[in-house]
Amino acid sequence: MRRIDIDWKTYLNPPFHPDGWKFVAIAGAVSLVLWTLAFWLALLGFALTAAVLYFFRNPKRFVPERSGLVVSPASGLVQAIDEVDPPAELALDPPGKRQRVSVFLSVFDVHVNRAPIGGTVTKVLHKAGKTLNASLDKASEENERNSVVVKMQDGRQIAFTQIAGQIARRIRCDVTEGQTVLTGDVVGLIRFGSKVDIYLPPGVAPLVAPGQTMVSGETVLADLSSSETTRTAVAR
């Protein structure tokens, strides 16, 4: 069994997503202004700056290497697993119902999104919409969202959708159509708290259950070569 020595510096101070620097600069500037008004206000400002640094952390992930494993594109809680018709704009082939896994991200979760599977990005589609609470079922269809479709070597497709919420008003997608991605590659970011939906290929059951905690790029969400049925879980 391979052993890894803990890099405490990286563990306690993970890499930072560059999208956050402008927010750190704004929070830092506000803190300096507050310093001129009152010390306790400055402390609040510096606490806010630290919170921004924490929010935009981008820790390294150890991605499973076996082919056919689908990893979670987002960190958070599995809110729901449903068999649904994917949004029409995805135009997935073949058409029809698929298992959808919804992962809810709180403001305390890592918000950097990662590719659930390796393949070619065949579609990137942004759709304007509402900013309802992301925990609502109808948020998947009515909220502002950005969808990405990845085609694997065997021709099957997996889609994931970054969904904005009441607090998360900005979606960043860092991949383009025609780009090749590896499982676990960084593909985007949602600011500040929201939801990500994953649509699995027909006949593939998720290996996670509602309430389970996901780690982006690491938690195995499904196995394309497995015949296991949808899992259930009990809180203990």
C-alpha distance (Angstrom), angle and dihedral (degrees) to the residues before:
residue distance angle dihedral
M1 . . .
R2 3.79 . .
R3 3.80 116.7 .
I4 3.80 124.1 -151.2
D5 3.78 122.0 -159.3
I6 3.79 110.9 -134.3
D7 3.79 114.8 -110.5
W8 3.79 96.6 -149.6
K9 3.80 94.3 -173.1
T10 3.81 92.1 57.4
Y11 3.80 92.5 37.9
L12 3.81 93.8 54.7
N13 3.79 95.8 33.0
P14 3.84 107.0 35.2
P15 3.82 122.7 -170.3
F16 3.79 116.7 -77.2
H17 3.80 125.5 -126.3
P18 3.84 108.5 -121.0
D19 3.81 91.5 -134.8
G20 3.79 87.9 74.2
W21 3.79 99.5 60.4
K22 3.79 94.8 86.1
F23 3.79 90.3 52.3
V24 3.81 91.1 48.8
A25 3.80 89.0 51.1
I26 3.81 91.4 50.6
A27 3.81 92.9 47.1
G28 3.81 90.9 46.6
A29 3.81 92.2 50.3
V30 3.81 90.9 49.5
S31 3.80 89.1 50.2
L32 3.81 91.4 54.3
V33 3.80 91.4 50.1
L34 3.80 90.3 49.3
W35 3.82 88.9 50.2
T36 3.80 88.9 65.0
L37 3.81 90.1 54.0
A38 3.79 104.5 42.6
F39 3.79 137.8 -20.9
W40 3.80 93.8 -128.0
L41 3.79 90.6 52.6
A42 3.79 88.9 52.3
L43 3.81 89.6 53.2
L44 3.80 89.2 55.2
G45 3.79 89.3 49.9
F46 3.79 93.3 50.7
A47 3.81 89.6 47.6
L48 3.81 88.1 54.2
T49 3.81 90.2 50.0
A50 3.80 90.2 51.7
A51 3.81 89.9 49.3
V52 3.80 90.5 53.3
L53 3.80 90.5 50.8
Y54 3.79 89.2 50.6
F55 3.79 93.7 47.9
F56 3.82 94.7 54.0
R57 3.80 95.5 48.6
N58 3.79 115.0 134.9
P59 3.81 107.5 -166.0
K60 3.78 120.3 -166.7
R61 3.78 114.6 -100.9
F62 3.79 129.7 -147.9
V63 3.79 102.0 -137.8
P64 3.83 120.3 -156.8
E65 3.79 108.7 -111.0
R66 3.80 102.9 -154.5
S67 3.78 112.8 109.1
G68 3.78 117.1 -114.6
L69 3.78 96.0 36.7
V70 3.81 115.9 126.1
V71 3.80 114.0 -153.8
S72 3.76 127.8 -160.5
P73 3.82 112.2 -91.9
A74 3.80 90.9 -153.2
S75 3.78 140.8 41.3
G76 3.79 115.6 -125.9
L77 3.78 141.5 69.3
V78 3.78 126.6 -38.2
Q79 3.79 98.6 -117.0
A80 3.79 98.6 -179.8
I81 3.79 145.1 -9.7
D82 3.79 115.5 -152.7
E83 3.78 139.7 163.0
V84 3.78 103.8 -126.2
D85 3.77 144.7 152.1
P86 3.82 105.9 -98.4
P87 3.83 117.9 -121.9
A88 3.79 109.3 -73.7
E89 3.80 92.6 -124.5
L90 3.82 90.4 67.6
A91 3.83 91.2 64.2
L92 3.81 90.8 -160.5
D93 3.79 118.4 -169.1
P94 2.95 121.7 -103.9
P95 3.81 97.5 30.4
G96 3.77 121.2 -135.9
K97 3.76 140.3 76.1
R98 3.80 122.0 -26.5
Q99 3.76 136.1 179.9
R100 3.80 110.3 -93.4
V101 3.80 121.3 -161.2
S102 3.81 114.7 -162.8
V103 3.81 117.4 -157.9
F104 3.80 116.4 -166.3
L105 3.81 117.9 -150.8
S106 3.78 120.7 -155.5
V107 3.80 121.5 -160.7
F108 3.81 87.7 -97.6
D109 3.82 95.2 59.8
V110 3.80 126.9 90.1
H111 3.80 104.8 -94.5
V112 3.80 99.4 -162.9
N113 3.82 108.3 111.4
R114 3.81 124.2 -144.3
A115 3.80 135.7 -161.0
P116 3.82 110.5 -91.5
I117 3.82 92.8 -151.2
G118 3.77 139.1 5.4
G119 3.78 121.3 -100.9
T120 3.78 143.9 87.3
V121 3.79 121.7 -43.1
T122 3.78 104.1 -126.1
K123 3.78 99.6 172.4
V124 3.81 138.4 23.1
L125 3.78 112.6 179.7
H126 3.79 129.9 174.4
K127 3.78 118.1 -162.3
A128 3.79 125.2 -171.4
G129 3.78 118.3 -132.4
K130 3.77 148.0 130.5
T131 3.80 129.5 -44.8
L132 3.79 99.8 -130.3
N133 3.78 121.3 158.0
A134 3.82 103.2 -69.0
S135 3.81 91.4 -137.0
L136 3.82 90.6 68.6
D137 3.81 117.2 97.1
K138 3.79 92.5 -131.9
A139 3.81 90.4 57.9
S140 3.83 88.1 79.9
E141 3.81 90.2 63.8
E142 3.81 103.7 27.8
N143 3.81 107.1 35.9
E144 3.78 128.1 86.0
R145 3.78 107.6 -86.9
N146 3.78 146.6 169.8
S147 3.79 118.7 -144.4
V148 3.80 129.1 -161.3
V149 3.81 125.3 -168.6
V150 3.81 118.8 -159.2
K151 3.81 120.8 -164.8
M152 3.79 115.7 -154.1
Q153 3.80 126.7 -147.7
D154 3.80 91.5 -97.1
G155 3.81 90.6 56.1
R156 3.79 97.3 -108.0
Q157 3.79 119.1 131.3
I158 3.77 133.8 -137.5
A159 3.80 120.8 -170.8
F160 3.77 130.9 -166.0
T161 3.78 128.6 -173.0
Q162 3.80 127.4 -153.3
I163 3.80 106.9 -147.8
A164 3.79 126.4 -161.6
G165 3.82 121.3 -139.6
Q166 3.78 140.9 -172.6
I167 3.80 92.4 -68.1
A168 3.80 99.4 23.5
R169 3.78 103.4 72.4
R170 3.80 99.2 154.8
I171 3.79 129.8 65.0
R172 3.78 121.5 -169.3
C173 3.80 120.5 -163.9
D174 3.80 118.0 -173.1
V175 3.81 99.9 -174.9
T176 3.79 130.3 81.5
E177 3.79 135.3 -157.1
G178 3.78 112.3 -80.2
Q179 3.79 93.5 25.9
T180 3.80 120.1 130.7
V181 3.81 115.9 -132.8
L182 3.78 133.3 -172.1
T183 3.77 124.1 -139.7
G184 3.80 107.8 -82.8
D185 3.81 97.2 18.1
V186 3.80 115.0 146.5
V187 3.80 107.1 -103.2
G188 3.79 105.0 167.6
L189 3.76 151.4 -45.8
I190 3.80 139.4 -110.9
R191 3.82 121.5 -149.6
F192 3.23 121.1 -124.9
G193 3.84 117.4 -10.8
S194 3.80 125.2 -38.2
K195 3.82 142.7 124.5
V196 3.80 140.4 -74.8
D197 3.82 122.7 -155.9
I198 3.81 121.4 -157.4
Y199 3.82 121.0 -160.7
L200 3.80 112.9 -157.2
P201 3.82 125.4 -154.2
P202 3.82 116.0 -89.4
G203 3.78 113.0 -79.1
V204 3.83 94.5 19.7
A205 3.80 115.2 119.8
P206 3.81 122.5 -155.3
L207 3.81 117.4 -113.0
V208 3.80 93.5 -147.8
A209 3.80 133.0 75.7
P210 3.82 136.0 -141.7
G211 3.78 110.8 -80.6
Q212 3.80 94.3 29.0
T213 3.80 118.4 131.6
M214 3.80 115.5 -119.2
V215 3.80 128.1 -154.0
S216 3.79 112.2 -157.6
G217 3.77 113.6 -116.8
E218 3.82 93.4 6.0
T219 3.80 113.4 55.9
V220 3.81 110.8 85.8
L221 3.78 105.5 -128.3
A222 3.82 98.2 177.8
D223 3.79 142.1 -6.2
L224 3.80 114.9 -137.5
S225 3.80 91.1 -157.1
S226 3.81 96.2 48.9
S227 3.79 125.6 99.5
E228 3.80 93.2 -162.6
T229 3.79 115.3 130.1
T230 3.79 124.3 -125.8
R231 3.76 110.9 -59.2
T232 3.77 128.0 -124.8
A233 3.77 125.7 -156.1
V234 3.81 139.2 -163.7
A235 3.79 124.3 -144.5
R236 3.82 113.1 -125.0
